[in-house]
Amino acid sequence: MRTLIAPGRSRAGHTVALVVTAVVLTAVFVVPLVWVVLSAMKPAVELARVPPTVLPETWVPGTYAEAWDLMDLGRYFRNTLVVAVGTWAVQLAVDVPAAYALSRLRPVLGGGILGAMLVTLMMPASVLLVPTYLTISDLGLLDNPLSLWLLGAANAFTVFLLKRFFDQLPVEVLEAARIDGAGQLTMLWRIVLPLSRPVLAVVSIFAVVAAWKDFIWPLLVFSDPARQTLSVALQRFAPDTPVNLLLAGLVLSSVPMIGLFLVFQRHVLAGLTAGSVKG
Amino acid sequence: MRRRVAENLVAYGFLSAALVCFAVFSWYPIARGAVLGFQQVDFVDDPVWVGWENFERLFADPLFATAWRNTLLFTALALVFGFAVPFLLAVVLNELRHFRAYFRLIVYLPVMLPPVVAALIWKWMYDPGPGLLNTALRGLGLEGAAWLDSADTSMLSLVVVATWANLGTATLVYLAALQGIPGDLYEAAELDGASVWRRLWHVTVPQTRFVLLVLALLQVVATMQVFTEPYVMTGGGPEDSTVTVLLLLYRYAFYYNDFGTASALSLLLLLVLGAFTALYLRATRKADA
């Protein structure tokens, strides 16, 4: 396709631009991550040396196992998983039927309800920090992952995205199912959900990634160290943990999300354009 | 008539869980936040109505002005970097014929890192001694800097981290927008003798105007609420140079248990961000229509 610069105009120029871009982007986005992975395998003394070594002189791959045990990372992985999976499951269980009702059942005041949901998108998250925290506290849900699950379910953007998708489903299929005597639940479960796989994939990935990356809510909600998520625990450990162990912990805690991205790249990137422009 | 009632009952059955979640975790807190700003609230006594006292306390706090100044500095820097860099990067990537998948992959990689992890990695890379950044600069024959340890560079250092961690999103959105520009526009401009720069300015920018505007507004709203980077990397220092509005809000609420004053600060933040959010909504609605 024709772009800013005519194709084939200058092959040498293109090669130079390609090499420069590849070198710069790799240096900026890949080198730091590789550097962390390698540095975690250096002994603490070597790590503090100026100028630093590129490859470890003494390889200590055992740092990863040591970091896992020292920081009890298994526990924090489990806690984070509970938050992320719970947020995902509750968000879908709550928002899918809601979006279906707003899109297909058109109840009285449906438009008003959708409007009231969308208004919450106008509220910057930080503005609601204190009142939401106090509400969670009043409900006795501090230190309880349920608070984050329910908070995640009140997601107007998810409802909106799902509703828009349901709106575009072919009427004929739904009519045919209705004539066959399908109730609304059967319709949602047997007809609408299977047709909605693409949007469900996008919404699911958004929910899991957002929950995994979230910092401020887990920080506020979990004061009990045993219940904290990875992010909260890592920043708590950071000041008193030997650097090589901390780095190993950082690498280990990045693996799930990076892995998820590598596997679901196409979906993540599709969700990106669906999400950020059509807010 | 009766069927209509039954249909509505079914619909509200489907909606009920969402209505409860929104009511408890969105709508009620919005209303409560408006009231809290005018109350004195701690966990010990019942809330007391204090009028504008919370606001007066805020205005009297020297950190109040500092926090706003720092936040505006952060937002301005983040807008310059986080806005211009991804756009130029997208323009360049759109011209390249090879390695596209690789470029898309690596610019988005940091977006998947938990922000705390990115912040802690960079905190270590900023180390003036063995840190990667100063090592690289020394390798180029330049002098390193104190980065997080100096009030002059601390905010800039945080912006670099935030930009590094997030620019993948904007870059890929711009890239998608650039791919939607009809090629004959460039061809026509070229036939008219327009240089590369003029084509960029008169074709590329106008054709992506809407996306640029929307992401700029989103960027402002997001960066005005910056919290994780200063909280994790500097704690507000050195010399209060990275105390942001949200960090101050956090301190009022969770160090001093002064939820009323924290809420008053929220209301002020809402006032400022509301304008940008309204602009954003107007822009997207126009595009949807």
Boltz contact constraints between the chains, C-beta under 6 A:
constraints:
  - contact:
      token1: [A, 1]
      token2: [B, 183]
      max_distance: 6.0
  - contact:
      token1: [A, 2]
      token2: [B, 183]
      max_distance: 6.0
  - contact:
      token1: [A, 2]
      token2: [B, 186]
      max_distance: 6.0
  - contact:
      token1: [A, 2]
      token2: [B, 187]
      max_distance: 6.0
  - contact:
      token1: [A, 3]
      token2: [B, 94]
      max_distance: 6.0
  - contact:
      token1: [A, 3]
      token2: [B, 95]
      max_distance: 6.0
  - contact:
      token1: [A, 4]
      token2: [B, 199]
      max_distance: 6.0
  - contact:
      token1: [A, 5]
      token2: [B, 95]
      max_distance: 6.0
  - contact:
      token1: [A, 18]
      token2: [B, 96]
      max_distance: 6.0
  - contact:
      token1: [A, 18]
      token2: [B, 98]
      max_distance: 6.0
  - contact:
      token1: [A, 21]
      token2: [B, 92]
      max_distance: 6.0
  - contact:
      token1: [A, 25]
      token2: [B, 103]
      max_distance: 6.0
  - contact:
      token1: [A, 25]
      token2: [B, 106]
      max_distance: 6.0
  - contact:
      token1: [A, 29]
      token2: [B, 106]
      max_distance: 6.0
  - contact:
      token1: [A, 29]
      token2: [B, 107]
      max_distance: 6.0
  - contact:
      token1: [A, 29]
      token2: [B, 109]
      max_distance: 6.0
  - contact:
      token1: [A, 30]
      token2: [B, 106]
      max_distance: 6.0
  - contact:
      token1: [A, 35]
      token2: [B, 132]
      max_distance: 6.0
  - contact:
      token1: [A, 36]
      token2: [B, 121]
      max_distance: 6.0
  - contact:
      token1: [A, 48]
      token2: [B, 130]
      max_distance: 6.0
  - contact:
      token1: [A, 50]
      token2: [B, 129]
      max_distance: 6.0
  - contact:
      token1: [A, 50]
      token2: [B, 130]
      max_distance: 6.0
  - contact:
      token1: [A, 51]
      token2: [B, 135]
      max_distance: 6.0
  - contact:
      token1: [A, 52]
      token2: [B, 130]
      max_distance: 6.0
  - contact:
      token1: [A, 52]
      token2: [B, 135]
      max_distance: 6.0
  - contact:
      token1: [A, 94]
      token2: [B, 17]
      max_distance: 6.0
  - contact:
      token1: [A, 94]
      token2: [B, 18]
      max_distance: 6.0
  - contact:
      token1: [A, 94]
      token2: [B, 21]
      max_distance: 6.0
  - contact:
      token1: [A, 97]
      token2: [B, 14]
      max_distance: 6.0
  - contact:
      token1: [A, 98]
      token2: [B, 15]
      max_distance: 6.0
  - contact:
      token1: [A, 98]
      token2: [B, 18]
      max_distance: 6.0
  - contact:
      token1: [A, 101]
      token2: [B, 11]
      max_distance: 6.0
  - contact:
      token1: [A, 101]
      token2: [B, 14]
      max_distance: 6.0
  - contact:
      token1: [A, 101]
      token2: [B, 15]
      max_distance: 6.0
  - contact:
      token1: [A, 105]
      token2: [B, 11]
      max_distance: 6.0
  - contact:
      token1: [A, 107]
      token2: [B, 8]
      max_distance: 6.0
  - contact:
      token1: [A, 107]
      token2: [B, 11]
      max_distance: 6.0
  - contact:
      token1: [A, 107]
      token2: [B, 12]
      max_distance: 6.0
  - contact:
      token1: [A, 108]
      token2: [B, 8]
      max_distance: 6.0
  - contact:
      token1: [A, 117]
      token2: [B, 22]
      max_distance: 6.0
  - contact:
      token1: [A, 120]
      token2: [B, 26]
      max_distance: 6.0
  - contact:
      token1: [A, 122]
      token2: [B, 277]
      max_distance: 6.0
  - contact:
      token1: [A, 124]
      token2: [B, 225]
      max_distance: 6.0
  - contact:
      token1: [A, 124]
      token2: [B, 273]
      max_distance: 6.0
  - contact:
      token1: [A, 126]
      token2: [B, 225]
      max_distance: 6.0
  - contact:
      token1: [A, 126]
      token2: [B, 246]
      max_distance: 6.0
  - contact:
      token1: [A, 127]
      token2: [B, 266]
      max_distance: 6.0
  - contact:
      token1: [A, 127]
      token2: [B, 269]
      max_distance: 6.0
  - contact:
      token1: [A, 127]
      token2: [B, 270]
      max_distance: 6.0
  - contact:
      token1: [A, 128]
      token2: [B, 29]
      max_distance: 6.0
  - contact:
      token1: [A, 130]
      token2: [B, 253]
      max_distance: 6.0
  - contact:
      token1: [A, 130]
      token2: [B, 259]
      max_distance: 6.0
  - contact:
      token1: [A, 130]
      token2: [B, 262]
      max_distance: 6.0
  - contact:
      token1: [A, 130]
      token2: [B, 263]
      max_distance: 6.0
  - contact:
      token1: [A, 131]
      token2: [B, 29]
      max_distance: 6.0
  - contact:
      token1: [A, 131]
      token2: [B, 32]
      max_distance: 6.0
  - contact:
      token1: [A, 131]
      token2: [B, 33]
      max_distance: 6.0
  - contact:
      token1: [A, 131]
      token2: [B, 36]
      max_distance: 6.0
  - contact:
      token1: [A, 132]
      token2: [B, 29]
      max_distance: 6.0
  - contact:
      token1: [A, 135]
      token2: [B, 29]
      max_distance: 6.0
  - contact:
      token1: [A, 150]
      token2: [B, 21]
      max_distance: 6.0
  - contact:
      token1: [A, 150]
      token2: [B, 25]
      max_distance: 6.0
  - contact:
      token1: [A, 151]
      token2: [B, 25]
      max_distance: 6.0
  - contact:
      token1: [A, 153]
      token2: [B, 21]
      max_distance: 6.0
  - contact:
      token1: [A, 154]
      token2: [B, 21]
      max_distance: 6.0
  - contact:
      token1: [A, 154]
      token2: [B, 22]
      max_distance: 6.0
  - contact:
      token1: [A, 154]
      token2: [B, 25]
      max_distance: 6.0
  - contact:
      token1: [A, 154]
      token2: [B, 26]
      max_distance: 6.0
  - contact:
      token1: [A, 184]
      token2: [B, 10]
      max_distance: 6.0
  - contact:
      token1: [A, 213]
      token2: [B, 114]
      max_distance: 6.0
  - contact:
      token1: [A, 215]
      token2: [B, 115]
      max_distance: 6.0
  - contact:
      token1: [A, 215]
      token2: [B, 116]
      max_distance: 6.0
  - contact:
      token1: [A, 215]
      token2: [B, 228]
      max_distance: 6.0
  - contact:
      token1: [A, 216]
      token2: [B, 227]
      max_distance: 6.0
  - contact:
      token1: [A, 231]
      token2: [B, 114]
      max_distance: 6.0
  - contact:
      token1: [A, 231]
      token2: [B, 116]
      max_distance: 6.0
  - contact:
      token1: [A, 234]
      token2: [B, 116]
      max_distance: 6.0
  - contact:
      token1: [A, 235]
      token2: [B, 116]
      max_distance: 6.0
  - contact:
      token1: [A, 235]
      token2: [B, 232]
      max_distance: 6.0
  - contact:
      token1: [A, 238]
      token2: [B, 120]
      max_distance: 6.0
  - contact:
      token1: [A, 250]
      token2: [B, 117]
      max_distance: 6.0
  - contact:
      token1: [A, 250]
      token2: [B, 120]
      max_distance: 6.0
  - contact:
      token1: [A, 250]
      token2: [B, 121]
      max_distance: 6.0
  - contact:
      token1: [A, 253]
      token2: [B, 117]
      max_distance: 6.0
  - contact:
      token1: [A, 254]
      token2: [B, 113]
      max_distance: 6.0
  - contact:
      token1: [A, 254]
      token2: [B, 117]
      max_distance: 6.0
  - contact:
      token1: [A, 257]
      token2: [B, 112]
      max_distance: 6.0
  - contact:
      token1: [A, 258]
      token2: [B, 112]
      max_distance: 6.0
  - contact:
      token1: [A, 261]
      token2: [B, 112]
      max_distance: 6.0
  - contact:
      token1: [A, 272]
      token2: [B, 172]
      max_distance: 6.0
  - contact:
      token1: [A, 273]
      token2: [B, 176]
      max_distance: 6.0
  - contact:
      token1: [A, 276]
      token2: [B, 173]
      max_distance: 6.0
  - contact:
      token1: [A, 277]
      token2: [B, 211]
      max_distance: 6.0
  - contact:
      token1: [A, 279]
      token2: [B, 284]
      max_distance: 6.0
